[in-house]
Amino acid sequence: MILADENLPASIIAALESAGFAVVQIADLDAGAGDDAVLRYAVQRGLIVVTQDKDFGDLVYQQGHRHAGVVQTSGHAFVTTGVRRLSSSTANRAVCLQIVDA
């Protein structure tokens, strides 16, 4: 299951849903939530965060925040592939993946 950050365009959310992923939007649950709160919510529920916010990489790599998986992208390219890769990774292994459109 995916937790879509507030900055994620509707077109990417639609592409994820079309690919068969269940997507929960943080804007529907807690509009304006800070990145820390988004990560906590996702960890508590085992959700992969999909975002365009580069701050998540800092939270995960620099500050060591727990996460169930983070996909940071600058656009549509390979988002569903990246999410599938995280979804199929071994249990209890959280991964942070950055996807950059060329």
Residue frames relative to the residue before (quaternion, step in Angstrom):
aa qw qx qy qz dx dy dz
M 1.0000 0.0000 0.0000 0.0000 0.00 0.00 0.00
I 0.3179 -0.7700 0.5401 0.1196 3.54 -1.09 0.86
L 0.1700 -0.7246 0.6545 0.1332 3.54 -1.20 0.68
A 0.2176 -0.7934 0.5605 0.0952 3.56 -0.45 1.26
D 0.3917 -0.7063 0.5437 0.2284 3.56 -0.81 1.06
E 0.6735 -0.5358 0.3376 0.3812 3.58 -1.20 0.49
N 0.6962 0.4872 -0.2842 0.4440 3.59 1.05 -0.65
L 0.5107 0.6582 -0.4218 0.3577 3.60 1.23 -0.05
P 0.4404 -0.7156 0.4716 0.2674 3.62 -0.67 1.05
A 0.6174 -0.5671 0.4101 0.3593 3.54 -1.16 0.68
S 0.6199 0.5621 -0.3492 0.4217 3.59 1.05 -0.67
I 0.6501 0.4833 -0.3212 0.4905 3.61 1.05 -0.68
I 0.6197 0.5278 -0.3422 0.4693 3.58 1.00 -0.77
A 0.6557 0.5074 -0.3068 0.4674 3.59 0.94 -0.87
A 0.6419 0.5184 -0.3250 0.4621 3.61 0.99 -0.79
L 0.6431 0.5094 -0.3200 0.4739 3.59 0.98 -0.79
E 0.6667 0.4904 -0.3011 0.4737 3.57 0.93 -0.89
S 0.6419 0.5208 -0.3207 0.4625 3.60 1.01 -0.77
A 0.6694 0.4824 -0.2862 0.4871 3.56 1.17 -0.61
G 0.6324 -0.5891 0.3074 0.3982 3.57 1.30 0.12
F 0.5188 0.6351 -0.4226 0.3859 3.60 1.22 0.17
A 0.3736 -0.6688 0.5905 0.2540 3.54 -1.13 0.72
V 0.0924 -0.8168 0.5695 -0.0014 3.58 -0.70 1.10
V 0.1311 -0.7398 0.6577 0.0537 3.52 -0.96 1.04
Q 0.2391 -0.7825 0.5595 0.1321 3.59 -0.88 0.92
I 0.4580 -0.6995 0.4764 0.2721 3.58 -0.70 1.10
A 0.5875 0.5873 -0.3698 0.4160 3.61 1.09 -0.62
D 0.6644 0.4930 -0.3017 0.4739 3.59 1.12 -0.60
L 0.7189 0.4520 -0.2335 0.4736 3.57 1.18 -0.56
D 0.7959 -0.0706 0.1274 0.5877 3.54 0.89 -1.01
A 0.1415 -0.8282 0.5389 0.0605 3.58 0.42 1.23
G 0.8105 0.2435 -0.2047 0.4918 3.54 -0.93 0.96
A 0.3655 0.7426 -0.4901 0.2735 3.59 1.25 0.14
G 0.4721 -0.6680 0.5004 0.2838 3.56 -1.05 0.78
D 0.6846 -0.5018 0.3392 0.4055 3.55 -1.24 0.41
D 0.6105 0.5486 -0.3494 0.4519 3.61 1.03 -0.75
A 0.6788 0.4903 -0.2849 0.4666 3.56 0.91 -0.94
V 0.6156 0.5390 -0.3414 0.4626 3.59 1.06 -0.75
L 0.6674 0.4912 -0.3024 0.4711 3.60 0.88 -0.91
R 0.6420 0.5223 -0.3321 0.4525 3.61 0.91 -0.85
Y 0.6461 0.5199 -0.3113 0.4641 3.57 0.92 -0.95
A 0.6767 0.4997 -0.2898 0.4565 3.57 0.89 -0.95
V 0.6550 0.5106 -0.3160 0.4587 3.61 0.91 -0.87
Q 0.6523 0.5326 -0.3163 0.4368 3.58 0.90 -0.91
R 0.7813 0.3196 -0.1542 0.5135 3.57 1.11 -0.66
G 0.4765 -0.7021 0.4182 0.3242 3.59 1.28 0.09
L 0.4034 0.7345 -0.4501 0.3085 3.58 1.13 0.67
I 0.3843 -0.6723 0.5815 0.2496 3.55 -1.19 0.64
V 0.3039 -0.7453 0.5676 0.1735 3.59 -0.81 1.02
V 0.0770 -0.7523 0.6526 0.0476 3.57 -0.96 0.93
T 0.0921 0.8180 -0.5446 0.1605 3.54 -0.64 1.19
Q 0.3246 -0.6872 0.5957 0.2601 3.52 -1.36 0.14
D 0.5087 0.6666 -0.3816 0.3889 3.56 1.37 0.07
K 0.3418 -0.7705 0.5083 0.1764 3.58 -0.54 1.18
D 0.5206 0.6554 -0.4109 0.3613 3.60 1.20 -0.31
F 0.5695 0.6008 -0.3901 0.4033 3.60 1.12 -0.49
G 0.6107 0.5458 -0.3470 0.4568 3.58 1.06 -0.69
D 0.6407 0.5105 -0.3159 0.4786 3.57 1.01 -0.79
L 0.6556 0.5168 -0.3168 0.4503 3.58 0.89 -0.88
V 0.7131 0.4561 -0.2543 0.4677 3.56 0.93 -0.91
Y 0.7883 0.3582 -0.1850 0.4648 3.59 0.69 -1.07
Q 0.7435 0.4033 -0.2355 0.4788 3.60 0.88 -0.85
Q 0.7903 0.3183 -0.1524 0.5009 3.56 0.93 -0.91
G 0.4367 -0.7540 0.4156 0.2608 3.60 1.27 -0.08
H 0.2599 0.7757 -0.5351 0.2110 3.59 1.10 0.58
R 0.4893 -0.6345 0.5135 0.3071 3.55 -1.12 0.72
H 0.0781 0.7793 -0.6202 0.0432 3.55 -1.19 0.56
A 0.4171 -0.6916 0.5336 0.2510 3.54 -1.30 0.38
G 0.7312 -0.2863 0.1828 0.5916 3.55 1.36 0.11
V 0.0303 -0.7830 0.6211 -0.0110 3.55 -1.02 0.86
V 0.0771 -0.7492 0.6563 0.0455 3.56 -0.97 0.92
Q 0.0569 -0.7831 0.6193 0.0006 3.56 -0.63 1.16
T 0.0189 0.8246 -0.5607 0.0726 3.54 -0.68 1.11
S 0.3579 -0.7149 0.5516 0.2378 3.54 -1.21 0.46
G 0.8117 0.0263 -0.0113 0.5834 3.58 1.24 0.01
H 0.7797 -0.3875 0.2564 0.4197 3.55 -1.26 -0.42
A 0.5510 0.6728 -0.3993 0.2903 3.58 1.03 -0.71
F 0.8937 -0.0014 -0.0301 0.4477 3.51 -0.93 1.05
V 0.3174 0.7598 -0.5213 0.2241 3.63 1.12 0.31
T 0.6917 0.4631 -0.3048 0.4628 3.60 0.76 -0.92
T 0.6124 0.5346 -0.3481 0.4669 3.60 1.07 -0.67
G 0.6583 0.5133 -0.3046 0.4588 3.58 0.94 -0.88
V 0.6613 0.4937 -0.3065 0.4743 3.57 0.96 -0.83
R 0.6266 0.5227 -0.3401 0.4675 3.60 0.97 -0.77
R 0.6324 0.5375 -0.3269 0.4520 3.57 0.99 -0.86
L 0.6792 0.4661 -0.2938 0.4849 3.59 0.92 -0.84
S 0.6505 0.5389 -0.3165 0.4316 3.57 0.94 -0.87
S 0.7489 0.3913 -0.2158 0.4893 3.57 1.03 -0.74
S 0.4359 0.6891 -0.4778 0.3269 3.61 1.23 0.07
T 0.6707 -0.5184 0.3410 0.4064 3.54 -1.19 0.48
A 0.6163 -0.5715 0.3997 0.3657 3.55 -1.13 0.71
N 0.8370 0.1989 -0.1832 0.4756 3.54 -1.21 0.70
R 0.6085 0.5162 -0.3754 0.4716 3.60 1.17 0.39
A 0.1590 -0.8058 0.5667 0.0652 3.54 -0.23 1.26
V 0.1149 -0.7977 0.5919 0.0097 3.54 -0.95 0.95
C 0.1713 -0.7363 0.6422 0.1270 3.55 -1.15 0.66
L 0.0578 -0.8191 0.5695 -0.0384 3.56 -0.63 1.14
Q 0.1529 -0.7744 0.6080 0.0848 3.57 -0.90 0.93
I 0.0979 -0.7794 0.6181 0.0307 3.56 -0.89 0.99
V 0.0467 -0.8024 0.5948 -0.0136 3.55 -0.68 1.07
D 0.3899 -0.7093 0.5345 0.2434 3.58 -0.81 0.99
A 0.3914 -0.7113 0.5338 0.2365 3.56 -1.01 0.81
